[in-house]
Amino acid sequence: MEKDYLVPFEAYGEDRFEEKRSKFIGRLWRVETPDEAVGKIKEMREAYRDATHHCWAYIIREGNFMRYSDDGEPQGTAGMPILDVLRHGELQNCVCVVTRYFGGVLLGTGGLVRAYTKGAQLAVAAAGVQKMSLYAVLLIACPYPLYETVIHLLPEYDCAVEETDYGADVTLTVTIPAGREDELNTALAEATAGTVYAERMETKFMGRRVQ
């Protein structure tokens, strides 16, 4: 079974701060491909041409892509610290751009590393984090007299109702953590004398906020 992974909760997060008159703006996006990540970086460069630097890093789960750039800052003082924040947070499918407007005071190597680290951390905090886990999508056809029995049983198995269709029977589309389908079907069989069971339609990753 595929492993859980973390991504930004919001599609976009932004925060800013000032350090010795230099202004830093951290921005984080949820993306799915390297091309999408590069597109966000280009957008920042074009939209904020007056900025001194647009330093960035991204991590893409599919293909295990990791890239970063100091964009003119001293080597190792910007792109790698941003990437380290993403890696330390175990984030994937994201791109972070920290934009700097130089304020006339040199920060030094250590100061730059701290500033770009902070810019990335603020962006991550602004976007939040969610865990992507594999869920099974199930279809449950339930006679009306057994509806309440089934509905009250589902939460015990971390099973959530996504859609309800009222026809000849009540048809529920539900999601459950992948691997718990047999548990649920055993419980349904016991509670409904074998009348109701869940049929798996597909599996997919779904997110839940963790911070």
C-alpha distance (Angstrom), angle and dihedral (degrees) to the residues before:
residue distance angle dihedral
M1 . . .
E2 3.79 . .
K3 3.80 116.2 .
D4 3.80 127.7 -111.7
Y5 3.79 116.7 -103.9
L6 3.81 139.0 -172.9
V7 3.81 128.6 -117.2
P8 3.82 135.1 165.0
F9 3.80 111.8 -72.8
E10 3.78 95.2 -143.7
A11 3.79 120.7 48.8
Y12 3.83 87.4 -124.1
G13 3.81 137.3 17.0
E14 3.80 130.4 -178.3
D15 3.80 138.3 179.7
R16 3.80 136.5 157.1
F17 3.78 143.7 -160.3
E18 3.80 140.6 175.7
E19 3.81 126.7 -120.2
K20 3.82 120.1 -175.8
R21 3.80 90.5 -24.4
S22 3.82 93.2 -51.4
K23 3.80 112.3 119.4
F24 3.80 118.3 -141.1
I25 3.81 124.5 -166.9
G26 3.79 119.2 -170.6
R27 3.79 118.7 -159.5
L28 3.81 128.2 -178.3
W29 3.82 128.7 -171.3
R30 3.78 133.3 -174.6
V31 3.82 107.6 -126.4
E32 3.80 136.2 169.7
T33 3.83 104.9 -154.1
P34 3.82 140.3 32.1
D35 3.82 89.2 -114.5
E36 3.79 90.6 56.2
A37 3.81 90.4 49.2
V38 3.81 92.5 49.7
G39 3.81 88.7 48.2
K40 3.82 91.4 57.9
I41 3.81 90.8 49.4
K42 3.80 91.1 51.4
E43 3.80 90.6 48.5
M44 3.81 90.3 56.9
R45 3.79 93.0 47.9
E46 3.79 91.9 50.5
A47 3.80 96.8 41.4
Y48 3.82 95.4 46.4
R49 3.78 104.9 34.0
D50 3.81 90.8 151.6
A51 3.84 92.1 65.4
T52 3.80 118.3 105.4
H53 3.81 96.7 -137.4
H54 3.80 139.8 6.6
C55 3.80 104.3 -163.4
W56 3.77 117.7 -177.2
A57 3.79 151.9 170.3
Y58 3.77 135.0 -170.9
I59 3.80 139.1 -172.3
I60 3.81 123.0 -160.5
R61 3.81 119.2 -169.3
E62 3.80 97.4 -152.3
G63 3.80 105.0 76.1
N64 3.83 92.1 2.7
F65 3.83 94.6 -101.4
M66 3.83 117.7 -176.6
R67 3.80 120.4 173.4
Y68 3.80 135.7 160.7
S69 3.80 141.9 172.4
D70 3.82 136.1 -159.2
D71 3.83 89.9 -156.7
G72 3.79 94.3 -149.6
E73 3.79 99.3 -35.0
P74 3.85 115.9 120.4
Q75 3.80 110.3 -71.7
G76 3.79 114.0 -84.0
T77 3.81 96.2 10.8
A78 3.82 101.3 97.7
G79 3.79 121.8 10.1
M80 3.79 96.6 43.4
P81 3.84 94.2 47.4
I82 3.81 88.7 51.7
L83 3.80 90.8 49.0
D84 3.82 89.9 47.6
V85 3.82 90.4 56.8
L86 3.81 90.5 53.1
R87 3.79 92.6 45.4
H88 3.81 94.1 45.4
G89 3.80 88.6 52.1
E90 3.83 89.3 47.4
L91 3.81 89.0 -127.4
Q92 3.79 121.3 164.0
N93 3.80 135.7 -178.5
C94 3.79 93.0 34.6
V95 3.79 141.6 112.7
C96 3.79 124.7 -155.1
V97 3.81 124.4 -163.2
V98 3.81 120.1 -172.7
T99 3.79 111.0 -165.0
R100 3.81 121.1 -158.7
Y101 3.78 130.2 -160.1
F102 3.80 105.3 -164.7
G103 3.79 112.9 -127.4
G104 3.79 99.7 -164.8
V105 3.82 98.4 -99.5
L106 3.81 119.7 101.4
L107 3.81 113.3 -128.7
G108 3.79 98.5 -162.8
T109 3.78 125.9 -133.8
G110 3.80 96.0 -68.0
G111 3.78 92.2 44.0
L112 3.78 91.8 52.7
V113 3.79 92.8 49.4
R114 3.81 90.5 50.8
A115 3.81 92.9 46.2
Y116 3.81 96.1 49.6
T117 3.80 90.7 43.4
K118 3.81 89.5 52.7
G119 3.81 91.8 46.8
A120 3.80 90.9 54.8
Q121 3.81 93.4 43.9
L122 3.80 91.6 52.1
A123 3.81 91.1 49.6
V124 3.82 91.4 51.1
A125 3.81 91.0 48.3
A126 3.82 90.4 49.8
A127 3.81 92.9 51.9
G128 3.80 97.4 39.8
V129 3.80 125.6 -148.1
Q130 3.79 132.7 -94.5
K131 3.80 131.9 -171.5
M132 3.80 116.1 -128.0
S133 3.80 110.9 -147.8
L134 3.78 132.6 176.0
Y135 3.81 113.5 -103.2
A136 3.79 132.3 -177.1
V137 3.80 118.2 -131.8
L138 3.80 109.7 -141.8
L139 3.79 135.3 -171.8
I140 3.81 117.5 -144.4
A141 3.82 120.6 -171.3
C142 3.78 107.3 -161.0
P143 3.84 130.2 -178.3
Y144 3.81 111.0 -125.6
P145 3.84 95.0 -113.3
L146 3.83 89.7 58.3
Y147 3.80 96.7 43.5
E148 3.82 96.7 98.4
T149 3.80 91.4 46.4
V150 3.81 91.5 53.4
I151 3.81 95.6 43.2
H152 3.80 92.8 52.9
L153 3.81 91.9 48.3
L154 3.82 98.0 52.4
P155 3.86 100.2 73.2
E156 3.83 90.6 58.7
Y157 3.81 87.0 69.0
D158 3.81 97.0 42.8
C159 3.79 86.4 -107.1
A160 3.82 117.2 155.3
V161 3.80 127.5 -163.1
E162 3.82 111.3 -126.5
E163 3.83 100.0 173.3
T164 3.82 137.2 8.4
D165 3.81 123.7 -158.4
Y166 3.80 118.9 -169.3
G167 3.79 109.2 -152.4
A168 3.80 132.9 121.4
D169 3.82 83.7 -36.7
V170 3.79 129.7 13.3
T171 3.81 106.0 -97.1
L172 3.79 114.9 -158.3
T173 3.78 125.7 -164.6
V174 3.80 106.0 -156.8
T175 3.80 139.2 172.4
I176 3.79 125.4 -140.7
P177 3.83 133.1 172.9
A178 3.80 106.3 -85.4
G179 3.78 111.1 -99.8
R180 3.81 96.5 35.3
E181 3.82 96.2 84.4
D182 3.81 94.5 99.1
E183 3.82 91.3 49.9
L184 3.77 90.2 52.8
N185 3.79 94.2 47.1
T186 3.80 91.5 50.3
A187 3.80 89.8 52.4
L188 3.81 92.6 45.7
A189 3.80 91.1 50.6
E190 3.80 92.0 50.9
A191 3.81 94.0 45.8
T192 3.82 96.3 45.9
A193 3.82 102.1 33.1
G194 3.80 90.2 -110.3
T195 3.80 94.0 -53.4
V196 3.82 99.2 115.7
Y197 3.80 130.1 46.9
A198 3.79 137.3 162.2
E199 3.79 122.0 -116.8
R200 3.81 117.7 -154.9
M201 3.81 113.7 -128.0
E202 3.82 101.6 175.1
T203 3.79 145.5 -34.3
K204 3.79 124.7 -118.8
F205 3.78 141.8 162.5
M206 3.80 115.9 -98.8
G207 3.79 129.6 -177.0
R208 3.79 134.2 -127.1
R209 3.79 123.3 -176.3
V210 3.80 115.3 -111.5
Q211 3.83 100.7 171.4
